């Protein structure tokens, strides 16, 4: 009886760890999806600036993005 209870407690702890790991993965996936969306937006905006001949503005934007990435 004692061994069965001990095994059950170990399994419950493992399940808690698995749930915590899964929650962490979900959070990471959400963060990645947001960053992917933001990156696509930034690339589209840069492409539009370059296509319309706004090279200085595109360069300023790239420098700002670079600083942002380096600060992470």
PDB file of N, CA, C, O and CB in Angstrom:
ATOM      1  N   UNK A   1       0.828  -1.196   0.000  1.00  0.00           N
ATOM      2  CA  UNK A   1       0.000   0.000   0.000  1.00  0.00           C
ATOM      3  C   UNK A   1       0.870   1.256   0.000  1.00  0.00           C
ATOM      4  O   UNK A   1       0.608   2.199  -0.746  1.00  0.00           O
ATOM      5  CB  UNK A   1      -0.941   0.000   1.212  1.00  0.00           C
ATOM      6  N   UNK A   2       1.892   1.262   0.831  1.00  0.00           N
ATOM      7  CA  UNK A   2       2.774   2.421   0.922  1.00  0.00           C
ATOM      8  C   UNK A   2       3.499   2.662  -0.401  1.00  0.00           C
ATOM      9  O   UNK A   2       3.624   3.805  -0.840  1.00  0.00           O
ATOM     10  CB  UNK A   2       3.790   2.231   2.056  1.00  0.00           C
ATOM     11  N   UNK A   3       3.981   1.581  -1.043  1.00  0.00           N
ATOM     12  CA  UNK A   3       4.693   1.710  -2.314  1.00  0.00           C
ATOM     13  C   UNK A   3       3.785   2.254  -3.413  1.00  0.00           C
ATOM     14  O   UNK A   3       4.210   3.059  -4.242  1.00  0.00           O
ATOM     15  CB  UNK A   3       5.268   0.361  -2.736  1.00  0.00           C
ATOM     16  N   UNK A   4       2.537   1.806  -3.409  1.00  0.00           N
ATOM     17  CA  UNK A   4       1.589   2.290  -4.411  1.00  0.00           C
ATOM     18  C   UNK A   4       1.330   3.783  -4.222  1.00  0.00           C
ATOM     19  O   UNK A   4       1.244   4.528  -5.198  1.00  0.00           O
ATOM     20  CB  UNK A   4       0.266   1.502  -4.333  1.00  0.00           C
ATOM     21  N   UNK A   5       1.207   4.213  -2.988  1.00  0.00           N
ATOM     22  CA  UNK A   5       0.980   5.631  -2.712  1.00  0.00           C
ATOM     23  C   UNK A   5       2.203   6.453  -3.106  1.00  0.00           C
ATOM     24  O   UNK A   5       2.079   7.540  -3.669  1.00  0.00           O
ATOM     25  CB  UNK A   5       0.648   5.847  -1.222  1.00  0.00           C
ATOM     26  N   UNK A   6       3.393   5.915  -2.801  1.00  0.00           N
ATOM     27  CA  UNK A   6       4.629   6.607  -3.158  1.00  0.00           C
ATOM     28  C   UNK A   6       4.757   6.739  -4.683  1.00  0.00           C
ATOM     29  O   UNK A   6       5.149   7.792  -5.186  1.00  0.00           O
ATOM     30  CB  UNK A   6       5.849   5.858  -2.580  1.00  0.00           C
ATOM     31  N   UNK A   7       4.432   5.685  -5.402  1.00  0.00           N
ATOM     32  CA  UNK A   7       4.468   5.727  -6.876  1.00  0.00           C
ATOM     33  C   UNK A   7       3.467   6.733  -7.419  1.00  0.00           C
ATOM     34  O   UNK A   7       3.751   7.474  -8.360  1.00  0.00           O
ATOM     35  CB  UNK A   7       4.179   4.335  -7.466  1.00  0.00           C
ATOM     36  N   UNK A   8       2.301   6.742  -6.811  1.00  0.00           N
ATOM     37  CA  UNK A   8       1.264   7.676  -7.234  1.00  0.00           C
ATOM     38  C   UNK A   8       1.718   9.119  -7.030  1.00  0.00           C
ATOM     39  O   UNK A   8       1.478   9.971  -7.885  1.00  0.00           O
ATOM     40  CB  UNK A   8      -0.037   7.415  -6.465  1.00  0.00           C
ATOM     41  N   UNK A   9       2.363   9.392  -5.920  1.00  0.00           N
ATOM     42  CA  UNK A   9       2.854  10.741  -5.652  1.00  0.00           C
ATOM     43  C   UNK A   9       3.956  11.142  -6.644  1.00  0.00           C
ATOM     44  O   UNK A   9       4.009  12.285  -7.098  1.00  0.00           O
ATOM     45  CB  UNK A   9       3.380  10.835  -4.213  1.00  0.00           C
ATOM     46  N   UNK A  10       4.822  10.196  -6.968  1.00  0.00           N
ATOM     47  CA  UNK A  10       5.876  10.468  -7.946  1.00  0.00           C
ATOM     48  C   UNK A  10       5.276  10.766  -9.318  1.00  0.00           C
ATOM     49  O   UNK A  10       5.720  11.677 -10.016  1.00  0.00           O
ATOM     50  CB  UNK A  10       6.847   9.277  -8.037  1.00  0.00           C
ATOM     51  N   UNK A  11       4.264   9.990  -9.692  1.00  0.00           N
ATOM     52  CA  UNK A  11       3.606  10.201 -10.978  1.00  0.00           C
ATOM     53  C   UNK A  11       2.908  11.563 -11.014  1.00  0.00           C
ATOM     54  O   UNK A  11       2.932  12.251 -12.034  1.00  0.00           O
ATOM     55  CB  UNK A  11       2.594   9.075 -11.253  1.00  0.00           C
ATOM     56  N   UNK A  12       2.293  11.943  -9.903  1.00  0.00           N
ATOM     57  CA  UNK A  12       1.635  13.242  -9.844  1.00  0.00           C
ATOM     58  C   UNK A  12       2.655  14.372  -9.998  1.00  0.00           C
ATOM     59  O   UNK A  12       2.391  15.363 -10.679  1.00  0.00           O
ATOM     60  CB  UNK A  12       0.864  13.392  -8.522  1.00  0.00           C
ATOM     61  N   UNK A  13       3.799  14.223  -9.376  1.00  0.00           N
ATOM     62  CA  UNK A  13       4.858  15.229  -9.506  1.00  0.00           C
ATOM     63  C   UNK A  13       5.365  15.295 -10.948  1.00  0.00           C
ATOM     64  O   UNK A  13       5.598  16.381 -11.479  1.00  0.00           O
ATOM     65  CB  UNK A  13       6.025  14.912  -8.544  1.00  0.00           C
ATOM     66  N   UNK A  14       5.530  14.144 -11.569  1.00  0.00           N
ATOM     67  CA  UNK A  14       5.961  14.122 -12.969  1.00  0.00           C
ATOM     68  C   UNK A  14       4.925  14.798 -13.860  1.00  0.00           C
ATOM     69  O   UNK A  14       5.281  15.534 -14.780  1.00  0.00           O
ATOM     70  CB  UNK A  14       6.204  12.676 -13.438  1.00  0.00           C
ATOM     71  N   UNK A  15       3.647  14.550 -13.593  1.00  0.00           N
ATOM     72  CA  UNK A  15       2.587  15.188 -14.371  1.00  0.00           C
ATOM     73  C   UNK A  15       2.611  16.705 -14.197  1.00  0.00           C
ATOM     74  O   UNK A  15       2.421  17.446 -15.161  1.00  0.00           O
ATOM     75  CB  UNK A  15       1.219  14.633 -13.961  1.00  0.00           C
ATOM     76  N   UNK A  16       2.844  17.167 -12.965  1.00  0.00           N
ATOM     77  CA  UNK A  16       2.953  18.612 -12.731  1.00  0.00           C
ATOM     78  C   UNK A  16       4.115  19.197 -13.520  1.00  0.00           C
ATOM     79  O   UNK A  16       3.996  20.277 -14.099  1.00  0.00           O
ATOM     80  CB  UNK A  16       3.132  18.908 -11.230  1.00  0.00           C
ATOM     81  N   UNK A  17       5.237  18.487 -13.545  1.00  0.00           N
ATOM     82  CA  UNK A  17       6.405  18.955 -14.298  1.00  0.00           C
ATOM     83  C   UNK A  17       6.111  18.996 -15.796  1.00  0.00           C
ATOM     84  O   UNK A  17       6.511  19.933 -16.487  1.00  0.00           O
ATOM     85  CB  UNK A  17       7.617  18.050 -14.022  1.00  0.00           C
ATOM     86  N   UNK A  18       5.418  17.986 -16.288  1.00  0.00           N
ATOM     87  CA  UNK A  18       5.059  17.944 -17.708  1.00  0.00           C
ATOM     88  C   UNK A  18       4.117  19.094 -18.046  1.00  0.00           C
ATOM     89  O   UNK A  18       4.271  19.736 -19.086  1.00  0.00           O
ATOM     90  CB  UNK A  18       4.404  16.589 -18.068  1.00  0.00           C
ATOM     91  N   UNK A  19       3.155  19.356 -17.188  1.00  0.00           N
ATOM     92  CA  UNK A  19       2.218  20.461 -17.420  1.00  0.00           C
ATOM     93  C   UNK A  19       2.952  21.809 -17.407  1.00  0.00           C
ATOM     94  O   UNK A  19       2.680  22.683 -18.230  1.00  0.00           O
ATOM     95  CB  UNK A  19       1.099  20.452 -16.350  1.00  0.00           C
ATOM     96  N   UNK A  20       3.869  21.955 -16.475  1.00  0.00           N
ATOM     97  CA  UNK A  20       4.636  23.200 -16.400  1.00  0.00           C
ATOM     98  C   UNK A  20       5.483  23.370 -17.671  1.00  0.00           C
ATOM     99  O   UNK A  20       5.583  24.471 -18.211  1.00  0.00           O
ATOM    100  CB  UNK A  20       5.544  23.211 -15.132  1.00  0.00           C
ATOM    101  N   UNK A  21       6.082  22.284 -18.137  1.00  0.00           N
ATOM    102  CA  UNK A  21       6.877  22.318 -19.360  1.00  0.00           C
ATOM    103  C   UNK A  21       5.995  22.681 -20.562  1.00  0.00           C
ATOM    104  O   UNK A  21       6.384  23.492 -21.402  1.00  0.00           O
ATOM    105  CB  UNK A  21       7.569  20.955 -19.590  1.00  0.00           C
ATOM    106  N   UNK A  22       4.813  22.076 -20.633  1.00  0.00           N
ATOM    107  CA  UNK A  22       3.890  22.358 -21.739  1.00  0.00           C
ATOM    108  C   UNK A  22       3.433  23.819 -21.698  1.00  0.00           C
ATOM    109  O   UNK A  22       3.339  24.469 -22.739  1.00  0.00           O
ATOM    110  CB  UNK A  22       2.665  21.412 -21.679  1.00  0.00           C
ATOM    111  N   UNK A  23       3.153  24.327 -20.514  1.00  0.00           N
ATOM    112  CA  UNK A  23       2.770  25.743 -20.379  1.00  0.00           C
ATOM    113  C   UNK A  23       3.894  26.655 -20.862  1.00  0.00           C
ATOM    114  O   UNK A  23       3.654  27.638 -21.562  1.00  0.00           O
ATOM    115  CB  UNK A  23       2.415  26.074 -18.910  1.00  0.00           C
ATOM    116  N   UNK A  24       5.115  26.318 -20.481  1.00  0.00           N
ATOM    117  CA  UNK A  24       6.265  27.101 -20.907  1.00  0.00           C
ATOM    118  C   UNK A  24       6.420  27.066 -22.429  1.00  0.00           C
ATOM    119  O   UNK A  24       6.705  28.090 -23.051  1.00  0.00           O
ATOM    120  CB  UNK A  24       7.540  26.583 -20.231  1.00  0.00           C
ATOM    121  N   UNK A  25       6.232  25.903 -23.018  1.00  0.00           N
ATOM    122  CA  UNK A  25       6.314  25.790 -24.478  1.00  0.00           C
ATOM    123  C   UNK A  25       5.250  26.640 -25.164  1.00  0.00           C
ATOM    124  O   UNK A  25       5.529  27.299 -26.165  1.00  0.00           O
ATOM    125  CB  UNK A  25       6.167  24.328 -24.907  1.00  0.00           C
ATOM    126  N   UNK A  26       4.032  26.626 -24.627  1.00  0.00           N
ATOM    127  CA  UNK A  26       2.958  27.441 -25.198  1.00  0.00           C
ATOM    128  C   UNK A  26       3.311  28.927 -25.141  1.00  0.00           C
ATOM    129  O   UNK A  26       3.097  29.664 -26.103  1.00  0.00           O
ATOM    130  CB  UNK A  26       1.636  27.183 -24.458  1.00  0.00           C
ATOM    131  N   UNK A  27       3.849  29.352 -24.008  1.00  0.00           N
ATOM    132  CA  UNK A  27       4.250  30.749 -23.874  1.00  0.00           C
ATOM    133  C   UNK A  27       5.334  31.110 -24.883  1.00  0.00           C
ATOM    134  O   UNK A  27       5.287  32.173 -25.501  1.00  0.00           O
ATOM    135  CB  UNK A  27       4.741  31.029 -22.453  1.00  0.00           C
ATOM    136  N   UNK A  28       6.301  30.227 -25.046  1.00  0.00           N
ATOM    137  CA  UNK A  28       7.382  30.465 -26.007  1.00  0.00           C
ATOM    138  C   UNK A  28       6.839  30.517 -27.435  1.00  0.00           C
ATOM    139  O   UNK A  28       7.283  31.339 -28.237  1.00  0.00           O
ATOM    140  CB  UNK A  28       8.457  29.368 -25.888  1.00  0.00           C
ATOM    141  N   UNK A  29       5.888  29.650 -27.752  1.00  0.00           N
ATOM    142  CA  UNK A  29       5.282  29.647 -29.079  1.00  0.00           C
ATOM    143  C   UNK A  29       4.537  30.952 -29.340  1.00  0.00           C
ATOM    144  O   UNK A  29       4.598  31.495 -30.444  1.00  0.00           O
ATOM    145  CB  UNK A  29       4.331  28.456 -29.230  1.00  0.00           C
ATOM    146  N   UNK A  30       3.841  31.451 -28.336  1.00  0.00           N
ATOM    147  CA  UNK A  30       3.129  32.727 -28.487  1.00  0.00           C
ATOM    148  C   UNK A  30       4.115  33.855 -28.741  1.00  0.00           C
ATOM    149  O   UNK A  30       3.903  34.688 -29.623  1.00  0.00           O
ATOM    150  CB  UNK A  30       2.281  33.034 -27.234  1.00  0.00           C
ATOM    151  N   UNK A  31       5.197  33.879 -27.963  1.00  0.00           N
ATOM    152  CA  UNK A  31       6.223  34.907 -28.142  1.00  0.00           C
ATOM    153  C   UNK A  31       6.832  34.826 -29.534  1.00  0.00           C
ATOM    154  O   UNK A  31       7.031  35.849 -30.190  1.00  0.00           O
ATOM    155  CB  UNK A  31       7.317  34.766 -27.079  1.00  0.00           C
ATOM    156  N   UNK A  32       7.126  33.625 -29.977  1.00  0.00           N
ATOM    157  CA  UNK A  32       7.703  33.433 -31.307  1.00  0.00           C
ATOM    158  C   UNK A  32       6.736  33.891 -32.392  1.00  0.00           C
ATOM    159  O   UNK A  32       7.155  34.519 -33.364  1.00  0.00           O
ATOM    160  CB  UNK A  32       8.078  31.963 -31.522  1.00  0.00           C
ATOM    161  N   UNK A  33       5.453  33.586 -32.241  1.00  0.00           N
ATOM    162  CA  UNK A  33       4.458  34.001 -33.232  1.00  0.00           C
ATOM    163  C   UNK A  33       4.379  35.525 -33.311  1.00  0.00           C
ATOM    164  O   UNK A  33       4.266  36.090 -34.399  1.00  0.00           O
ATOM    165  CB  UNK A  33       3.074  33.412 -32.888  1.00  0.00           C
ATOM    166  N   UNK A  34       4.438  36.181 -32.164  1.00  0.00           N
ATOM    167  CA  UNK A  34       4.402  37.649 -32.147  1.00  0.00           C
ATOM    168  C   UNK A  34       5.635  38.210 -32.844  1.00  0.00           C
ATOM    169  O   UNK A  34       5.527  39.130 -33.655  1.00  0.00           O
ATOM    170  CB  UNK A  34       4.317  38.181 -30.695  1.00  0.00           C
ATOM    171  N   UNK A  35       6.793  37.665 -32.532  1.00  0.00           N
ATOM    172  CA  UNK A  35       8.031  38.152 -33.165  1.00  0.00           C
ATOM    173  C   UNK A  35       8.036  37.894 -34.664  1.00  0.00           C
ATOM    174  O   UNK A  35       8.507  38.726 -35.438  1.00  0.00           O
ATOM    175  CB  UNK A  35       9.252  37.488 -32.527  1.00  0.00           C
ATOM    176  N   UNK A  36       7.512  36.743 -35.076  1.00  0.00           N
ATOM    177  CA  UNK A  36       7.432  36.429 -36.504  1.00  0.00           C
ATOM    178  C   UNK A  36       6.518  37.430 -37.211  1.00  0.00           C
ATOM    179  O   UNK A  36       6.837  37.911 -38.298  1.00  0.00           O
ATOM    180  CB  UNK A  36       6.919  34.982 -36.718  1.00  0.00           C
ATOM    181  N   UNK A  37       5.388  37.737 -36.590  1.00  0.00           N
ATOM    182  CA  UNK A  37       4.453  38.719 -37.153  1.00  0.00           C
ATOM    183  C   UNK A  37       5.120  40.085 -37.262  1.00  0.00           C
ATOM    184  O   UNK A  37       5.040  40.742 -38.299  1.00  0.00           O
ATOM    185  CB  UNK A  37       3.175  38.816 -36.289  1.00  0.00           C
ATOM    186  N   UNK A  38       5.779  40.506 -36.185  1.00  0.00           N
ATOM    187  CA  UNK A  38       6.453  41.806 -36.186  1.00  0.00           C
ATOM    188  C   UNK A  38       7.546  41.866 -37.251  1.00  0.00           C
ATOM    189  O   UNK A  38       7.710  42.882 -37.926  1.00  0.00           O
ATOM    190  CB  UNK A  38       7.053  42.094 -34.807  1.00  0.00           C
ATOM    191  N   UNK A  39       8.286  40.775 -37.394  1.00  0.00           N
ATOM    192  CA  UNK A  39       9.366  40.736 -38.393  1.00  0.00           C
ATOM    193  C   UNK A  39       8.811  40.876 -39.809  1.00  0.00           C
ATOM    194  O   UNK A  39       9.365  41.603 -40.634  1.00  0.00           O
ATOM    195  CB  UNK A  39      10.166  39.424 -38.271  1.00  0.00           C
ATOM    196  N   UNK A  40       7.717  40.178 -40.079  1.00  0.00           N
ATOM    197  CA  UNK A  40       7.099  40.296 -41.408  1.00  0.00           C
ATOM    198  C   UNK A  40       6.653  41.728 -41.676  1.00  0.00           C
ATOM    199  O   UNK A  40       6.847  42.260 -42.769  1.00  0.00           O
ATOM    200  CB  UNK A  40       5.898  39.341 -41.534  1.00  0.00           C
ATOM    201  N   UNK A  41       6.059  42.338 -40.668  1.00  0.00           N
ATOM    202  CA  UNK A  41       5.604  43.724 -40.801  1.00  0.00           C
ATOM    203  C   UNK A  41       6.791  44.643 -41.079  1.00  0.00           C
ATOM    204  O   UNK A  41       6.729  45.487 -41.973  1.00  0.00           O
ATOM    205  CB  UNK A  41       4.857  44.180 -39.522  1.00  0.00           C
ATOM    206  N   UNK A  42       7.860  44.482 -40.324  1.00  0.00           N
ATOM    207  CA  UNK A  42       9.041  45.322 -40.510  1.00  0.00           C
ATOM    208  C   UNK A  42       9.625  45.146 -41.912  1.00  0.00           C
ATOM    209  O   UNK A  42      10.004  46.124 -42.557  1.00  0.00           O
ATOM    210  CB  UNK A  42      10.101  44.993 -39.450  1.00  0.00           C
ATOM    211  N   UNK A  43       9.696  43.908 -42.377  1.00  0.00           N
ATOM    212  CA  UNK A  43      10.246  43.655 -43.721  1.00  0.00           C
ATOM    213  C   UNK A  43       9.370  44.271 -44.807  1.00  0.00           C
ATOM    214  O   UNK A  43       9.876  44.839 -45.774  1.00  0.00           O
ATOM    215  CB  UNK A  43      10.390  42.143 -43.966  1.00  0.00           C
ATOM    216  N   UNK A  44       8.054  44.154 -44.640  1.00  0.00           N
ATOM    217  CA  UNK A  44       7.151  44.772 -45.615  1.00  0.00           C
ATOM    218  C   UNK A  44       7.334  46.287 -45.657  1.00  0.00           C
ATOM    219  O   UNK A  44       7.378  46.895 -46.726  1.00  0.00           O
ATOM    220  CB  UNK A  44       5.694  44.429 -45.283  1.00  0.00           C
ATOM    221  N   UNK A  45       7.438  46.878 -44.469  1.00  0.00           N
ATOM    222  CA  UNK A  45       7.608  48.323 -44.400  1.00  0.00           C
ATOM    223  C   UNK A  45       8.937  48.745 -45.036  1.00  0.00           C
ATOM    224  O   UNK A  45       8.987  49.729 -45.774  1.00  0.00           O
ATOM    225  CB  UNK A  45       7.538  48.800 -42.939  1.00  0.00           C
ATOM    226  N   UNK A  46      10.001  48.011 -44.754  1.00  0.00           N
ATOM    227  CA  UNK A  46      11.295  48.332 -45.363  1.00  0.00           C
ATOM    228  C   UNK A  46      11.233  48.206 -46.883  1.00  0.00           C
ATOM    229  O   UNK A  46      11.757  49.054 -47.605  1.00  0.00           O
ATOM    230  CB  UNK A  46      12.392  47.414 -44.804  1.00  0.00           C
ATOM    231  N   UNK A  47      10.598  47.156 -47.358  1.00  0.00           N
ATOM    232  CA  UNK A  47      10.473  46.964 -48.802  1.00  0.00           C
ATOM    233  C   UNK A  47       9.712  48.127 -49.440  1.00  0.00           C
ATOM    234  O   UNK A  47      10.099  48.617 -50.501  1.00  0.00           O
ATOM    235  CB  UNK A  47       9.763  45.633 -49.108  1.00  0.00           C
ATOM    236  N   UNK A  48       8.643  48.563 -48.801  1.00  0.00           N
ATOM    237  CA  UNK A  48       7.860  49.689 -49.334  1.00  0.00           C
ATOM    238  C   UNK A  48       8.676  50.978 -49.337  1.00  0.00           C
ATOM    239  O   UNK A  48       8.614  51.754 -50.290  1.00  0.00           O
ATOM    240  CB  UNK A  48       6.576  49.887 -48.513  1.00  0.00           C
ATOM    241  N   UNK A  49       9.438  51.203 -48.270  1.00  0.00           N
ATOM    242  CA  UNK A  49      10.281  52.401 -48.224  1.00  0.00           C
ATOM    243  C   UNK A  49      11.314  52.393 -49.348  1.00  0.00           C
ATOM    244  O   UNK A  49      11.530  53.404 -50.016  1.00  0.00           O
ATOM    245  CB  UNK A  49      10.985  52.506 -46.864  1.00  0.00           C
ATOM    246  N   UNK A  50      11.941  51.250 -49.546  1.00  0.00           N
ATOM    247  CA  UNK A  50      12.969  51.147 -50.589  1.00  0.00           C
ATOM    248  C   UNK A  50      12.350  51.272 -51.974  1.00  0.00           C
ATOM    249  O   UNK A  50      12.878  51.972 -52.838  1.00  0.00           O
ATOM    250  CB  UNK A  50      13.730  49.815 -50.471  1.00  0.00           C
ATOM    251  N   UNK A  51      11.225  50.588 -52.180  1.00  0.00           N
ATOM    252  CA  UNK A  51      10.565  50.655 -53.489  1.00  0.00           C
ATOM    253  C   UNK A  51      10.124  52.065 -53.835  1.00  0.00           C
ATOM    254  O   UNK A  51      10.088  52.439 -55.008  1.00  0.00           O
ATOM    255  CB  UNK A  51       9.367  49.726 -53.521  1.00  0.00           C
ATOM    256  N   UNK A  52       9.787  52.849 -52.819  1.00  0.00           N
ATOM    257  CA  UNK A  52       9.333  54.215 -53.082  1.00  0.00           C
ATOM    258  C   UNK A  52      10.484  55.223 -53.048  1.00  0.00           C
ATOM    259  O   UNK A  52      10.263  56.430 -53.152  1.00  0.00           O
ATOM    260  CB  UNK A  52       8.272  54.613 -52.067  1.00  0.00           C
ATOM    261  N   UNK A  53      11.709  54.721 -52.903  1.00  0.00           N
ATOM    262  CA  UNK A  53      12.874  55.591 -52.967  1.00  0.00           C
ATOM    263  C   UNK A  53      13.221  56.316 -51.675  1.00  0.00           C
ATOM    264  O   UNK A  53      14.028  57.245 -51.691  1.00  0.00           O
ATOM    265  CB  UNK A  53      12.666  56.582 -54.018  1.00  0.00           C
ATOM    266  N   UNK A  54      12.638  55.916 -50.580  1.00  0.00           N
ATOM    267  CA  UNK A  54      12.921  56.543 -49.282  1.00  0.00           C
ATOM    268  C   UNK A  54      14.073  55.807 -48.586  1.00  0.00           C
ATOM    269  O   UNK A  54      13.896  55.189 -47.536  1.00  0.00           O
ATOM    270  CB  UNK A  54      11.647  56.540 -48.378  1.00  0.00           C
ATOM    271  N   UNK A  55      15.240  55.890 -49.196  1.00  0.00           N
ATOM    272  CA  UNK A  55      16.397  55.125 -48.716  1.00  0.00           C
ATOM    273  C   UNK A  55      16.886  55.593 -47.348  1.00  0.00           C
ATOM    274  O   UNK A  55      17.244  54.774 -46.503  1.00  0.00           O
ATOM    275  CB  UNK A  55      17.531  55.221 -49.716  1.00  0.00           C
ATOM    276  N   UNK A  56      16.901  56.903 -47.128  1.00  0.00           N
ATOM    277  CA  UNK A  56      17.370  57.422 -45.839  1.00  0.00           C
ATOM    278  C   UNK A  56      16.457  56.965 -44.698  1.00  0.00           C
ATOM    279  O   UNK A  56      16.930  56.585 -43.626  1.00  0.00           O
ATOM    280  CB  UNK A  56      17.443  58.961 -45.876  1.00  0.00           C
ATOM    281  N   UNK A  57      15.166  57.007 -44.939  1.00  0.00           N
ATOM    282  CA  UNK A  57      14.217  56.569 -43.917  1.00  0.00           C
ATOM    283  C   UNK A  57      14.355  55.066 -43.660  1.00  0.00           C
ATOM    284  O   UNK A  57      14.279  54.614 -42.517  1.00  0.00           O
ATOM    285  CB  UNK A  57      12.775  56.909 -44.341  1.00  0.00           C
ATOM    286  N   UNK A  58      14.556  54.303 -44.729  1.00  0.00           N
ATOM    287  CA  UNK A  58      14.753  52.857 -44.585  1.00  0.00           C
ATOM    288  C   UNK A  58      16.017  52.575 -43.776  1.00  0.00           C
ATOM    289  O   UNK A  58      16.035  51.688 -42.923  1.00  0.00           O
ATOM    290  CB  UNK A  58      14.839  52.175 -45.973  1.00  0.00           C
ATOM    291  N   UNK A  59      17.071  53.338 -44.053  1.00  0.00           N
ATOM    292  CA  UNK A  59      18.318  53.147 -43.312  1.00  0.00           C
ATOM    293  C   UNK A  59      18.132  53.480 -41.825  1.00  0.00           C
ATOM    294  O   UNK A  59      18.611  52.748 -40.959  1.00  0.00           O
ATOM    295  CB  UNK A  59      19.437  54.020 -43.918  1.00  0.00           C
ATOM    296  N   UNK A  60      17.446  54.570 -41.537  1.00  0.00           N
ATOM    297  CA  UNK A  60      17.189  54.941 -40.143  1.00  0.00           C
ATOM    298  C   UNK A  60      16.387  53.846 -39.430  1.00  0.00           C
ATOM    299  O   UNK A  60      16.643  53.498 -38.277  1.00  0.00           O
ATOM    300  CB  UNK A  60      16.432  56.288 -40.073  1.00  0.00           C
ATOM    301  N   UNK A  61      15.429  53.333 -40.154  1.00  0.00           N
ATOM    302  CA  UNK A  61      14.602  52.272 -39.588  1.00  0.00           C
ATOM    303  C   UNK A  61      15.446  51.023 -39.307  1.00  0.00           C
ATOM    304  O   UNK A  61      15.311  50.405 -38.250  1.00  0.00           O
ATOM    305  CB  UNK A  61      13.438  51.932 -40.541  1.00  0.00           C
ATOM    306  N   UNK A  62      16.300  50.660 -40.239  1.00  0.00           N
ATOM    307  CA  UNK A  62      17.171  49.495 -40.040  1.00  0.00           C
ATOM    308  C   UNK A  62      18.102  49.692 -38.846  1.00  0.00           C
ATOM    309  O   UNK A  62      18.322  48.768 -38.063  1.00  0.00           O
ATOM    310  CB  UNK A  62      17.996  49.226 -41.305  1.00  0.00           C
ATOM    311  N   UNK A  63      18.641  50.891 -38.713  1.00  0.00           N
ATOM    312  CA  UNK A  63      19.520  51.162 -37.572  1.00  0.00           C
ATOM    313  C   UNK A  63      18.760  51.065 -36.249  1.00  0.00           C
ATOM    314  O   UNK A  63      19.283  50.552 -35.260  1.00  0.00           O
ATOM    315  CB  UNK A  63      20.156  52.551 -37.711  1.00  0.00           C
ATOM    316  N   UNK A  64      17.538  51.555 -36.241  1.00  0.00           N
ATOM    317  CA  UNK A  64      16.718  51.463 -35.024  1.00  0.00           C
ATOM    318  C   UNK A  64      16.406  49.996 -34.693  1.00  0.00           C
ATOM    319  O   UNK A  64      16.447  49.596 -33.529  1.00  0.00           O
ATOM    320  CB  UNK A  64      15.399  52.267 -35.196  1.00  0.00           C
ATOM    321  N   UNK A  65      16.098  49.209 -35.715  1.00  0.00           N
ATOM    322  CA  UNK A  65      15.836  47.785 -35.493  1.00  0.00           C
ATOM    323  C   UNK A  65      17.077  47.077 -34.968  1.00  0.00           C
ATOM    324  O   UNK A  65      16.997  46.232 -34.077  1.00  0.00           O
ATOM    325  CB  UNK A  65      15.360  47.119 -36.787  1.00  0.00           C
ATOM    326  N   UNK A  66      18.210  47.430 -35.526  1.00  0.00           N
ATOM    327  CA  UNK A  66      19.471  46.835 -35.089  1.00  0.00           C
ATOM    328  C   UNK A  66      19.722  47.115 -33.608  1.00  0.00           C
ATOM    329  O   UNK A  66      20.112  46.220 -32.859  1.00  0.00           O
ATOM    330  CB  UNK A  66      20.636  47.369 -35.934  1.00  0.00           C
ATOM    331  N   UNK A  67      19.496  48.355 -33.192  1.00  0.00           N
ATOM    332  CA  UNK A  67      19.679  48.699 -31.776  1.00  0.00           C
ATOM    333  C   UNK A  67      18.712  47.910 -30.901  1.00  0.00           C
ATOM    334  O   UNK A  67      19.073  47.437 -29.823  1.00  0.00           O
ATOM    335  CB  UNK A  67      19.479  50.211 -31.555  1.00  0.00           C
ATOM    336  N   UNK A  68      17.499  47.779 -31.373  1.00  0.00           N
ATOM    337  CA  UNK A  68      16.486  47.035 -30.607  1.00  0.00           C
ATOM    338  C   UNK A  68      16.898  45.578 -30.433  1.00  0.00           C
ATOM    339  O   UNK A  68      16.789  45.023 -29.340  1.00  0.00           O
ATOM    340  CB  UNK A  68      15.113  47.113 -31.304  1.00  0.00           C
ATOM    341  N   UNK A  69      17.371  44.963 -31.508  1.00  0.00           N
ATOM    342  CA  UNK A  69      17.774  43.563 -31.455  1.00  0.00           C
ATOM    343  C   UNK A  69      18.999  43.379 -30.547  1.00  0.00           C
ATOM    344  O   UNK A  69      19.076  42.417 -29.783  1.00  0.00           O
ATOM    345  CB  UNK A  69      18.074  43.043 -32.871  1.00  0.00           C
ATOM    346  N   UNK A  70      19.940  44.302 -30.643  1.00  0.00           N
ATOM    347  CA  UNK A  70      21.150  44.208 -29.825  1.00  0.00           C
ATOM    348  C   UNK A  70      20.856  44.383 -28.341  1.00  0.00           C
ATOM    349  O   UNK A  70      21.587  43.863 -27.498  1.00  0.00           O
ATOM    350  CB  UNK A  70      22.162  45.247 -30.271  1.00  0.00           C
ATOM    351  N   UNK A  71      19.798  45.109 -28.016  1.00  0.00           N
ATOM    352  CA  UNK A  71      19.487  45.362 -26.611  1.00  0.00           C
ATOM    353  C   UNK A  71      18.751  44.190 -25.951  1.00  0.00           C
ATOM    354  O   UNK A  71      18.599  44.169 -24.729  1.00  0.00           O
ATOM    355  CB  UNK A  71      18.651  46.623 -26.492  1.00  0.00           C
ATOM    356  N   UNK A  72      18.303  43.238 -26.727  1.00  0.00           N
ATOM    357  CA  UNK A  72      17.569  42.087 -26.157  1.00  0.00           C
ATOM    358  C   UNK A  72      18.488  41.132 -25.468  1.00  0.00           C
ATOM    359  O   UNK A  72      18.038  40.117 -24.936  1.00  0.00           O
ATOM    360  CB  UNK A  72      16.800  41.349 -27.230  1.00  0.00           C
TER     361      UNK A  72
END
